[in-house]
Amino acid sequence: MLPVADVLPELLLLLQQHNKVVLSAPPGAGKSTFLPLYLLQHPSYAKKTLLMLEPRRLAAKNIAAYLAQQLGEAVGETVGYQIRQEHKHSAKTRLLIVTEGILTRKLQQDPELSDVDLLLFDEFHERSLHADLALALCLEVQQLRPELQLLIMSATLDMTHLGQALQAPTLQSEGRSYPVTIDYVLPEQQPIPAQIARVVQQALQRHSGNVLVFLPGQSEIQQCAQLLVKQGLPDNTQLHLLLGSLTLAQQQAAIAAPPAGQRKIVLSTNLAETSLTIDGITVVIDSGLCRQSRFNPRQGLSVLETAAISQAAATQRAGRAGRLLAGHCYRLDTAEKWQRRARFEAPEIDSSDLTALRLEVAAWGCQINDLHWLTPPPVAHIVVAEQLLQQLGFIDTKGVITAKGRAAHQLGTEPRLAAMLLHAKTLEQQGHAGAMALACLLAALMEDSRVLQDDIYSLLGRMKQTLPQQWQQAQSFARILGCQLSAAMPTELTPILLLRAVPDRLAKHRGQGYQLSNGIGATLQPHHSLTGQAWLVVLYIQQFGRENRIYHAVAITPEQLMADWQDELCWQTQTFWDDKVGSFYTEQQLNFGQCQLAAKPALLQLSAEQKQQAWLNYITSKGLTCLNWSDSALQLRSRVLLLQQKQPNVGWPDFSDSTLLSSINSWLGAYLANISKSAALQQLPVYEALMQCLSYTQQQLLNQLLPTHWQAPTGSNIKIDYLPDAGPRLSVRVQEMYGQMQSPTLLQGSQNITIELLSPSRQPLQVTQNLASFWQNAWQDVRKEMRGRYPKHYWPENPAQAMPTTKTKKAMLK
């Protein structure tokens, strides 16, 4: 009997009384296996249908197989599963285990989930984007069908917060595991794979059983595997890799029990943290790292970062060693630093590209703010997503899905790839035979950027032989579009089709790099085969240090582009200011986003609207520094930026350089219509223009949370400087702070103010954020010096108990 059995009577009672319940159960408690089996066989669920959400395909298949075995049945009878490209279920199935994208699709097809009685969210602590979206949609479904029950199950999560957010009761189950000894291994300067390989060799000598190793990503896993093979492993030891990019068969081989007399080492990403049980693991070696994708809305790019895992994730990893008997965990860390890690993983919704999510919400028929989110999607991420979806023609300016968007959504893939597949269908109808088959292959390749390690034309030619997973996915797309894959394809359409997927990533050669149509600059990877090409369609781009680096692209010509986009491009008249001659000029331009395709002179016209446009163009090209940035304007901007950082989901306007430049017409345009000289830009009231971006309520809240001045105990109004990189700062004479033990704060106590303490002649004495510490430690030395330099002033031995003053000793006696 597994530990979760102890709470099942109470769980059943709660499910009778509530349609939402939160269950916390550590790894090994049986929440993914014993619990659903118990519910299936309980009389109260005898004729009901259960749907269980599993984040990972391998876990979904394995759990279904295990439960079916417990029932003495084949998978697809009482217990079935449905994952992408594969399913086993029938009319007899009462428990269907699905992965996240499948659940969202079912919700869209049947908004009442009419054939489901209980929906179980397994491993919810992972807080994946799909799980958060599915939960938000299910909470909507419950408004139509209150009888639909939701059971949110988690191994490690802030249960109190989750229960309060969902207004649901919480239940705690104990886990079942053997003790795991934690050993901390001091990190060295060597690369992570080398350090881990050394610890693996030591563990093989010290312990018996199988070894599970957690590394951040595929490259580290492959490097570590190569090192272990080179160093040599015992004859009875197998080495397996466990990666998300492997086929399901390869992943199942990695987690299967080794033959009798053999032991195994499994090198894994965080794929093995939860849900998967790898037989006989007694040693875990944890690098403490993982790969995380972080979306940068200002650049419109996702950055793949190596990040430290949370304490909760580290506990999950260690627990893998204590499933069957006492185990050991080696952490590449120090005990002190481990304690400083975040307690829980941050939800994916905070750091993801939300284009697909935004299209799902539009397909659901509502706006983002209409749904109940555990973590509201960041406003900046939603804005970028909506801009792209509008460019693709999938939603209108009000955020409502279009007919084209509906067709894209039905394809069941990423919006970018759906746009390419739909355009291929149009090209096929126009007589371009093979366009759809080519788009299917391209879409399958682009779904996983890890395969784009070679020229894309070369990959197309050998895809069937060397990339079976991608070939299978291409066949799936072909079935949806109703076409056949073939060896003869119109590869000359490749750049045209790809541009339909990434219209924001057309790149024009400029100087030493490229200008992208979304406005950002980038450079090609050194020694790239496309170096020198005038125009590119960028397929894979990453931030590398301070620059955006293009890794994979295809060349395109302006003629190809204009022929394919002729119905969507038009000439526009633009007016500019020329600093050299001190006058305006007008030209007609044909632009693709921020990339100019062609230009020709036009008749000069100088209406107020065109003057305004000229100055907008001028400021965009010169940058914000050409404006009159008074100290009050700079302070206001820094205050709002600080609030946006501290309260990202409250709706504060974005005053970053990139956003102010891209939205300059909305906040400064009205001031530009009557300017005739560039010198007049220095007279523009930037402070006033920025203040207009804030509502009256926001202005009041800004002054309340981040005031411009702080009142000293003496009554002096001291200006707060928000410009220093280290945060808000004020300068005040030290005598005015006598009697103060607590340093002043902002944002209702959550933001410290750095205090620069001054002498009577306003010379700097000390900088601190901790007044109490200053009085106790440095004060006596400062007092000794000040008594000599300023004998007329009051220098008490215990300033914390003294009265603040602005006067000399003589004036204080009057």
N, C-alpha and C positions, 0 to 999 in steps of 0.2 A: 504494500500500500504506500503510495507516494504522499508526501506531506500535504499537498493541496487537498487531499481527501478530507482533512480535518475541517476545512472551512466550507466544503460544498453544501452541507445543510443550510448554513447561514447564507451562502450565495444564492441558493434556490429561493429562500425566503425573501431576500432583497430583490431578486428578479420578479417576484410576484408583486412586489410593492412599488417598484421603480422601473422605468424603461431605459435607464442608464445606470451602470454600475462600474466602478473602477476596482480592479484587482491587482494587487502587487504581489508577485511571487518570484523569488530568486531563481536562478538557473538550477535545474534539477528538481524543482518542486512538482513538476508534472502538468504545468498549465497548458502546454502545447499538445500534450498527448493524453494523459489520464483524464483531464477535465473534459475535453470535447467528447471522449468516448463515454464518460459517465453520463453526460447530458443526453447523448444519443440513446442510451439505454434506460434513462429515467422515465417513468410513466408520464410525467408532465410534459415531456418532449417527444412522446412516442410517435406522434403523427406530424411533427413539425420539421421544418427544414432549417439547417444551420449553414451559415456561410462564414468561413474563417479567412481572414486576411493575413498572409505571410509576406514579409518584405522581400524574400529571396526565392528564386525559382527552385534552387536545389533543396531548400528547406521544405517548400511546398510539396515537392515530389516525395521526399523521404518521409515526411510526417504522414502523408496519405498512404504510403506503402506500409508503414509500421502499424497504423490504425487498422487498415484492411487485414493485415496479418493477424492482429489481435482478435478480429472478428471471424477469422477463418475464411475470409473471402478474397477475391481478386480486387485489385484497385479498379474503381469504376462502378462497383455495385453500391453498397451503402455509403462508402467513402470514395470520393473522387477528387480530382484536381483539374485546374485549368490555368495554364501559364501561356505565355506568348508562343505561338506556333505549335502548341501541343496541349491536348486535353484527354482525360479519361473520366467520363461520367456517363450516367444513363438516367432513364426515368426512375430507377430505383434509388438513385443517390439522394441521401438526406443530409450529408455533410460534404460540402464542396469547399475545397481549399484553393484559394486564388491568390495571385500576386496583385500588386497594387494597381497597375494599369488596367488589369481585367476588371477589378472592382469599380473603378471610375467609369469604364465603358458600360458595365451593367447598370449603373445608376443613371447614366445618360439615356440608355435604351428603355429603361423602366423606372421612371422617377419615383415610383411608390415602392420599389423592390417588393412587388406584390407576392412573389413566391418565396420570400425569406421571412422567417419568424425571429431568428436571433442572429445577430452579426457580431462576430468576435474579432477584435483588433489585437493580433498577437505582436509581441515585441514592439509595443508602441513607444517605448523609451527611445527608439532610434529617431523618432520625430522626423521621419522622411517627409518630403514635400507631398508625395502622393497620399500618404496616410493623413496628413493634416487636411488636405483638400477633401479626401473621402469622408473624413469625420464631419467637416463643415457641411457637406452635401447631405450626409445622413441625418444631421440635426434638422435640416430642412425637411427631409422625408418624414421625420417623426411628427412634424406639424400636420402632415396629411394623414399619417398612420401612427398614432400614438402607441399602438400595440407592438410596433417594431421595437425589439429590444437590442440594446448595444452593450456589449461587455468589452471594456477597454482593459487589456492585460499588459502589464509591464514588469520587467525585472528590476530596473533601477530608474526611478523617476521621483520628482517632487510630488508625492501623492496628494498632499494637502492642497497644493496649488491646483492640481488637475481636478480634484474633486470639487473645489470651490468654483473653478471656471466652468465646469459642466453642470454644477448644481446636482451632483451625483454622490451617493454614499460610496465610501472606500472600504476595502477589505484587504487585510494583510495575511499572507500565507507564509509559513516558514519554509526554508529551503532544506534540501538534503544534500549535504556534501561532507567530504572528509576534510580534515585540517590541511591547509596548504601553507607551507613554510615560505615566507617571502625573503629573498636575498637581493639586496641592492648591489648592482655592479657599477662602480664609478665610471662614467663615460670618459673616453679618451679622445685624442685628436684624430685617430684613425677614422676612415669612412665607416658608416653604420654596418654595411655588410661584413666588413672585416672583423669588427668588434663582436657581432652576433655569431659569426662562424667560430670564433675562438671560444665563446661561451657554450656553443653547441658541443664542441669537442670535449670540453670539460664536463658537461652534463652527461654525455654518453659514458664517460669513465666513472662518474660518481653514482649514477642512478640507473635503474632498470626501467623497462617500459618504453612507451612511445613519447616522442618529443614534438610539441606544437610550438612553432616559432611565428611571432607576429612581426611583420615588417611593413613599412609604409606603403610600398607599391611594387609594381611589376619589375622595374629596373633593379631595385635593391634585392628582390627575391632571386632574380636571375644571377646577379653578381654573387650573392651568398651561396647559391647552389653551385656555381662554378668553383668558388673557393673550397667548398666542402669536398667536391669531387677531386679537385687538385690535391688537397691535403690528405685525402684518403679516408674512407669510412670502413667500419668493420664489415666483414663479409655477410653478416646476418642483418644488415641494416639497409632498408630501402629509403630512397629520397623522393618525396612528392612535392609538387607545387600546387597551391590552391588559389586560383585567381578567378575573378569575375569574367575575364575574357575567354576562359577555357570552355569547351563544350560541357554539357551536363554529364556526359559519360566520363570525361576526364575528371570532373569534379567529384563524381561518385567514387571513382577509383582512388582518389586522394583520401577520402574519409572512410573507406572500407577497412575492415580489420586485416592486418597482414597475415600471411600464412603462418601456421604453427612453427614456432622456433625462430621466427623473424620479428624484428622490431622496425619501426618506421620513424622518419623525421618528416613533418609536414611544414613547409614554408608557406605562410598564408598572409593575406591582407586581413582587414577587419571582417572579411567574409565569414570567418570562423568564430566570431565573438559570441553570436547567439544562434539559437535554433538548431544548429548542426552539432551532432554528437560524433566525435571522432573516437573510435574504439581504443581503449587502453592508454589514453593520454595520462601520464603521471608527471611530466615536466612541461612547464610553459616557459618560454623565453620571450620576453616582451620588450621590444624596442621603445615602447611608449609613444610611438608616432603613427600617424595615418595620413593619407592623402585627402585633402578637402578642396572642393571647388568653391571659389568665392567670386561672385559676380560683381563687377565694378560698373555701376550704372553710368558713370561719367564717360567711361571709355566704351561701354557697350560690349565688354569682353569678360569672359570668365577666366580666372587665374587659378591654376592648380597648385596648391600650396602643400608643403609638408608641415603638419601641425601636431602639437602635443595633444594626446587624448585626455579625456577627463578622468577624474578619480573613479567615477562610476564605470566607465569603459575598461579601465585598468582592473577593477575588481571583477568585472565580467570575464576578462581574459584569464586572470589568475584562477578563477573558479573552474576553468576547463581541466585543470590538473587534479581536481578533487572529486570527480564524479564517481569513481569506482573504489578508490583507496587513497590514503594520505599521499599528498603530492608536494612538488616544489615549484616555485615560480621565481625566475630571475628577471629582475627589472633593471633595464639600462638607465639608471637614475640614482639620485640620492634620496634617502628618506625625507630629508628636509625639503627638497625641491618638490617631491611628490605631493607633500602636504599643501603646497601652494598651487597645485593644479585646480582648474575649475571643477566644481563638484559634479556637474552634469554636462552632457553634450548640448551645444546650442542647436535649436531647430533649424533644419535646412532652409526653411522659408525665409530666414533672415539673410541668407547669403547666396541665394540661387537666382538664376535667370528665370523669370516668371512668365515668359511668353506663352508656354504651353498651358500653364495654370490659368492665365487670363483668357485664353481661348476656351478652355473648359468652362469657366464661369460664364462666358458669353453664350456658349452652347446651352448651358443650364437655363439661361434666360434671365439673368439678373446682373447686378453690378457687384463689385468687390465688397463694398460696404454693406450690402444686403445680407451677407452671410456672417455667421458667428464663428470667428477664428480664435483658436487658442492663442496664437501669436499672429497679430495682424500683419499682412504683407507690407514691406517697406514701401512708402509712397513713391520714392524715386525709382524703385525697381518696376513698379506697376506702370509708371509714366513711360519708361523706356519700352516696356513690353507692348503697351498700347500704340506707341509710335510705329513700332515694327509691324504689328498686326494691321494697322491702317495702311502702311506702305505695301504690304502684301495683299491688301484688299479684303481682309477677313473680317474686320469690324469697321463700323462707320465712326464718325467723329463723336457720337454719343456713346460709343462703346457697345453698340448693339451688333450682333453677328449678322453678316451678310449672307446672301445665297452662296457666294464663293467660299466664305468661311465655313458654312455648313457642310459644303462638299469636302473641304479640306479636313474638317473634324472627323468625317466619316471614314477617312483613309486610315485613321488610327496610328498616325506617326507624328513626329515633331512638325510644328507649323511650317518651318523653313522647307523641310523635305516635301511636305504636302504641296506647297506652292510650286515646287519643281515638278512634281508628278502631275499636277493639274495642267501646268503649262505644256508638258510633253504630250498630254492628251490633245491639247489644242493644236500643237504642231503636227501631230499625226493626222488630225482632221484636215489640216492645210496641205497634206501631201508629203510630209517628211516621214517616210516609212522607217520604222525602227526607233523612233524618238521615245516611245513609251518604254520599250525594252531597255534602251540606254539609260533612261531616267531611273528605272528600277535598280539597275546595277549601281549607278552613282549614289542613289539614296542609301542602299545597303552599305556602301563603303563609308559614307559620311556619318552614319549612325555611330561609328566607333572610330574616333580620330587616331586611335592607337595603330590601326592598320595602314594609315597614310604615311608609311615610311619610305615610299617609293613614288616615282612618277605615276600619276593617276592613270595615264594611258597604258602604262605597263601593267598596272594592277587590273585594269579592265580585261586585258588580253589573257591573263592567267588566273583569273578569279575562281573559276570553276575547279581548277586543279589545286590551288594553294590556299584558298580562303573558303572552305566549305560552309562555315557558319554564315558568312556574308552572301554566298551563293544561295543558300537556303532562304535567307531573308529576301533576297531579290526575287526569288520564285514566289514568295508570299505576296510581295507587292504586285508582281505580274498577274497573279490570280485576282487580286482586287481590281486591277485596271482592265483585266480581260485581254491580256496580250501574252505572247510567247517569247521567252528569251532565246536569242540566237547568236551565232558567232559573228554574223555580218551586221554591223551597227553603224549608224552615221556618226562616227566619233567627232566629226567636225562640229557637231552641235553641242559638244561637251561644255565649252565655256558659256554658251548661251543658256543652257539648262542650269548650270551651277549658279549663274548670276541671279536667276529667279529665286534660288534658295537664299542667297546672301546679297541682296541688293544694297545693303549698307556697307559692303566690303569690296566694292569696285575700287581699285587703287590706280592712281595716276602718278607716273614718275615725276618727282620734284626734287631738285637738288641732289642730295646724297641718299634720299629715301623716297617715300611714297606718301601721297595724300589720299586718304580713304574717303569714300562718299559720305560716311557718317561724321566727317570732320576731324578725325584723329590722324596723327602722323605715324608712320611705321617704317621699319627698315627690313630688308631681306636678310635671312640667315647668311653669314659669311660664306662665300664661294658657292652660292646657290646657282643652279643651272639657269635660272630665269633672270639673273643679274643683267640689268640694262634694258629689259623689256619695258616698253612705254606704258602699257596697260596690263593689269592683272585682275583676276578674280581670286580673292584670298579665301582659302578653305580653312586654314588653321593658323591662328595667330595667338601669341601669348606675350604677356609682359615679361621682359627679361631685364632685370635691374630697373632702370628708369625709362627704358625704351620699349616700344611695342615691336616685337620681332615676328616677321612672316616666315613660317616654316614650310607651308604647303600652299601652292597656288597654281593657276593655269593662266596662260597668256590669252588675251582677247584683243581684237582690233576695234577701233571706234566704229568702223563700218559694220561689223557684226552686231555691235551693241545697238547702233541707231536703226539698223534694219529690223531688229527684233522688238525694239521698244518704240518704234515710230509713232504708235498710237498714244503713247503715254508721255512723250517728250514734246515740249513746245518752247518756242523762242520767248524770252522775257526781256523787257527793256529795263536796264539798270543804270542808275546815275551814280557817279563817283566824284570825289574831291581829289584833285591832284596837288600834292604839297609843293612839287617843284615849280609849277607855273602859277599856283595860287588860284585855281579856278575849277569849276565843275566840268565834267564831260559825261556823255551818255553813250552806251553801246548796247547792242542786242546780244544776249548770251543764250546758249543752249547748254543747260546744266543737267547732270545726273547727280542729285544730291549736292554735295559740296565739290564735286569734280566738274570742271568746265570742259565740255566737248568741243565747242566752237564759239567764236565771237566775231561780231562785225560792227563797224561804227553806226551810230544812229543819230538822228536829228536831236540837238540839244534842246531840252525843255526844262524849265525851272519852276515848276509848281511847288507849293509848300510840301506836297506829298513826296515829290522827287528829291527835294532838298533833304527831307527827313531820311529818305532811303539812302542818299549819298553819305550822310553822316553815320548811319547805321553800318554801312559797308566799311567806312573809314575806321570806326571804332573797332569793328570786328577784326580788321586786318592789323591795326596798330596795337590792340590790347587795351585793357582797362586803365593802364597807367596814363593814357592821354587825357583822362578826366580829372576833375578837381576833387581829389580825395582829401578833404579837410579832416582834421583829427576827429571831429564829431562823427563824420561818415565812417571813418575807419573803425572807431569804437563801436558804433552801431552794428556794423558788419560782423565784427568779432563776437559781439554779444549774441547775435542771432545764430552764428555758426556754432557757438558753444552750446546754445540751447538745442540746436538741431542734433548735435552730437549726443547730448545727455538725454534728450527726449525724442528719439528718432521716429516715433509713431504718433506724435501729437499733431503734426501738420505744419511745423514751422517752415517758412520758405527757405529754399537752398540759396545761400549767398556765396557759394564757391565761385571761383573764376570762370570755370567752364559753363556753369549754369547761368551766371549773370551775363556772359557773352552770348550764349545761345538764346536767351530770352530778353535781350536788351531792348527790343522794340516795345515789349509789354511794360517795362518799368521806366524807360528813359525816352521812348519815342516821342511822346507829347512835347518834350522840351526842345526838339531838334528842328522843327519845321521852319523857324525864322532865323537860323544861324547862317551867316554868309562867309565867315572866316574861321579857320581852325583854331585861332587864339580864343575864340568865344567859347570853345569847349571847356576852358578853364573856369568859366563863370557859371557853369551849370550847377544847380543845387542838388548835388548827388545825395546828400543826407536826406533832403526832403523827398526825393524820388524813391529812395530805399524805404523810408518810413511809410510811404503810400502802399508798399507791398504787404504791410501788416494791417490786419483788421483792428478796429478800435479795441476789441477784447484782447487781442494779441499784444497791442501796445501797452495796455494796462498790466498784463501779465509779465511782459518783458521788464517793465519798471519795477514790478514787485519782486521777481525772481533774480534779476540781474540789474540792480539800480546803477546809475552813473556815479553816485557818491555814497559814502559811508559816513555816518555821524559818529564822531569820536566821543568818548565819555565827557570831554570838555565842552561839547556842543559844536565843535568845528566840523564843517562839511568837507570831507577828504575825498578827492577824486579817485575813482577806481580805474586803473589802467588795464584794459582787456587785450592789449596788443602783444605783450610778452609771450614767447613760445611756451614758457613754463606755466602759463595760466594767469588769471586775474591778480593784480598787484596794487598795493597802495603804499604811499610814502607818508609817514607821520612822525612828528617829533616824539622821542621816546618818553618824555614826561607826560604826554597826553595819554599814554597807555598804562600808567600806574594803576594798580588795582584790578587789572584785567588778567584773569587766569586763562580764559578761553580765547583762542584766536578767532577773529571774525570769519564768518562763512557766508556763502550764497546758496541759491537753489534749495532753500529750506534745510540748510545744514549739510547738503551733500557735496558742496564744492568749497574747498578751503581757499582763502585769500592769502597770498604771500605778502608779508609785511616787511617793508624796508624801514627800519627804525633809524631816525635821524637825530643828529646833535641839535643843540639850540640854534646853531647857524645853518641848519639844514644840510649838513654833511652826512653821508651814509655811515652808519655804525654797524648794523647787523641786518641780515636778511633771514627771516624765519617764518615757518608756518605753525610753530609751536611755542607760544608765549610762555607757557608754564615751564617748559624746558629751558628757555632762555633765562628766565628769572633765576632758576635753580643752579644753572651751570655757568653761563658766560657773564652774567651780570656783574659779579664782583670785580672782574678784570675791567669791564667797561666803566663801572662806577669809579674805580681808582683813577683811570685816565681822565674821565670827565670832571672829577672834582678838581683836578689840577688845571684843566683847560678852561673850565667854566665855574669858578668858585662861587659866583653869585647865584647859581641855580641850585635847586633842591635835588640831592642824590641820596635817597633813602637806602638803608641797608636791606630792607625787605620791601621792594617795590610792589609786590603782589598785595600788600596790605596798605599801601599808601594812596593818598588822594591824587587823582590826575590833575595836572595844572598846565597852564601856558605862561605862568608868571615866574619871576625871580623870587628868591627867598624873601627879600625885603618887601616886594609887592604883596606876597602872600600874607604878611603880618598885618597889613593895613585893613 
